[in-house]
Amino acid sequence: MNWLWLMSYFFGGAFGANAIPHFVTGTMGRPFQSPFAKPPGRGLSSSTVNVVWGFFNAVVGYLLIAHVGAFHPRETSHVIAFGLGALLISVFSARHFGQFHGGNSPSRA
């Protein structure tokens, strides 16, 4: 087992998961935080910027999964590396962007 492949699958999962909120929010026509906003990661970028950024993340994720090593969806270590990358970036994003959109406060019943 090649640890560089596993690292590639980890980052492939992270890029793939990061593509989702940018692409979806952008296609809904809503602004969202991106690295290109002022200040980066805090200010809002246009919906078009987010669609392009989301698409770029999806392409990078695909390249890291499909063109590095030999990813096998039935190989546990491959799936764990991919899933861990996706989970960690998703939890980080939820915590980071939740502070701007009210997602970190407990819900009221």
N, C-alpha and C positions, 0 to 999 in steps of 0.2 A: 504494500500500500504506500503510495507516494503522498507525503504530507503536503507538498506543494499543490497537489490536486485538491486535497481537502480544504486548503486555504482558499483556493480559487472557488470552490463550491460554496464556502462560507460567504465570501464576498459576492458571489453570484446571487445567493439568497438575499443578502442585504440590498444589493442594487435592485433586484426584482421587486422586493417588498417596498422599497422607497419609490419605485415608479408609480405604484398604485395611487397614493393620495394626490400626487402632483397631476397625473394624467386625468383622474376622475374629476378633481376639483376644477381643473382647467377646461375639460370638456363640458362641465356644467356652467361655464362662463363666469366663474367666481375667481377673485384674486386669492392668492395663498402665499405663504412664506416660501422663499427659495434662496439659494446662495447668491442670487443676482440682485436681491432687494437691498435697499438702504435702510437700516443696517442689515448686513447679511444674516439670513436665518431668522430675522425678527420683523423686518418690514415686509410689505406685500408686493408680490410681482403680479403682472397681468396674467389673465387666463391663458393667453397665447404662450407666454414664457413658460408657464407651468406645463402645458401640453408638450412643448418641445423638450423641457427638462425631464418630464416623465418618460417620454419616448426614448430619450438618450439613456436614461437609467435602465429601461427595459432591454435595450440593445446591448449595453455593457453586461447586464446580468446574463443574457442569453449567450454572449460570447464566452463569458467565464464558465458557464455550465457546459455548453455544447462543443466548445473548441479547445478546451484545456483538459487533458487526460481523456478518460473514457467514463463519463458519468453513467452510472447504472441505477435506475430508480429502485431496484430491488436489493441494492447493496446498502446495508444499514449505515455504515460509516459515511457514505456519500449523502444519504438523506438526512442524517443527523447534522452534518456540517452545513448543508443547505438550510435546513430548518432552524438551526441555531442562529445563523446569520440573519434570516428573516425575522425571527422572534426578537433578537436583540435590537435591531434597528426599529422594529415596530414599537417595542416598549419605550425605547429612547424617544421616538417621535411622539408617542402618546403623552409622555411626560413633558417634553419640550413644547409642543404645540398646544397642549392642554392649558398651559398658562395663558395663552392668548385667546383661546376659544371657550374657556370655562370647563374644560374636560377634567381638570384635576380636583374640582370641588365635589364633595359627596352629594349624591342626589337626595332630594327631599321627597318623602312619601306623603 
